[in-house]
Amino acid sequence: MRILQISSARTYGGGERHVIDLSRGLTEHGHEVFAAVRPTCSWRKRLEFLPEGHIFEVSIRNSFGVLSAMRIADFVRENGIELIHAHVARDYVPASIACMAAKNSRYLVTRHVMFPLKPFNKFALRNCACFIGVSDAVGVELRRLFPANKVRVIPNGIDLERYKAESSPRKRAAFREFHSIPADAPLIGTLGELKEQKGQRDLVLAAHEVLKEVPEAYFVIVGQDHSLDGRFRRELKRLASVMGMEERFLWLDWLEDTSEFFAAIDLFVSPSHSESFGLAILEAMAFGVAVVATETEGAKELLGETEQLVPVRDPLKMSRAIVRFLTGDLERMEAAAAAKLRANEKYSLEKMLDATEALYREILADKA
């Protein structure tokens, strides 16, 4: 199959990682994969496994980019592309127009977030062959707007073999030594873009309560603030400083290799206010790290019914859950083992690839 993946995202996050993993996996399965990205995207180099000429730069600034749609249509015709797969909301309509203009291709979208689409998409995307949700909760939202028979749920997947190979005491020691964290200190970590929705402020507030019970604990917050002035990052650091916790916090930008981070921490916390899936939670599960997460739809789907879940926007209950796991070694180890088993059984990259390939073939068979 000849497939074009479209993403106009400027910065790198979970949705972009999905596009890269999907593109690489499809390429390894023998398909010809192409990618359409914006000229200013920060993650193009991650697509270097694609052949020369398979990466197409196009500026899609909003849902009504007709000129961009025509450029995509030309690229589709020139390369004999059979399937157009869009991943960002503003790309959906231009990709739909491109599909109609190119005539001989089919079109589908993946929805990576919980936010409902605007009603006009019900009519603008009538030619879409299928709408994929990355979780059951996203599938429910899609079915509110589109016919149920056009909606599928294909959960995100990760390369589980990589996590089996990379978790090691050596990496744990290296991370802690490099960042001057005592080898035996309880270490709590979170990873994600620094923004209000991700809930890092709640974790800082929870940390103040945790340190009353576990004064030797440390915290590491990994993530970039992509706002123009970086205000949220400064606010978080100021809050930690005002509360007298400055020396207990480590702040890191986005990590290319997260294996040392996950090897080093004793507990992963996802304080997010909304999460459609939660790739960082899944990474922690795959590494065998216990997780405390807010009751977002994504966390509930990944972790199932468990005491690891706490209410959204409730730093006090979050702190109690953190303390419980830090002071209960057996409970923490049991939770970590159960989470790792769940990740291995349900969320492999191969399962995601197989389900996506099967859907692609089904769409092309319907066209025939």
ABEGO torsion letter per residue (X at the ends): XBBBBBBABABBBAAAAAAAAAAAAAAAAGBBBBBBBBAABAAAAAAAABBBGABBBBBBABAABAAAAAAAAAAAAAAGBABBBBABAAAAAAAAAAAAAAGABBBBBBBABABBBBAAAAAAAAABABBBBABAAAAAAAAAABBAAABBBBBBBBBAAAAAAABBAAAAAAAAAAAGBBAABBBBBBBEBBBAAAGAAAAAAAAAAAAAABAABBBBBBEBBABAAGAAAAAAAAAAAAAGAAAABBBBBBBABAAAAAAABABBBBABABBABGAAAAAAAAAGBBBBBBBBAAAAAAAEBBAABBBBGBAAAAAAAAAAAAABAAAAAAAAAAAAAAAAAAABAAAAAAAAAAAAAAAAAAAX
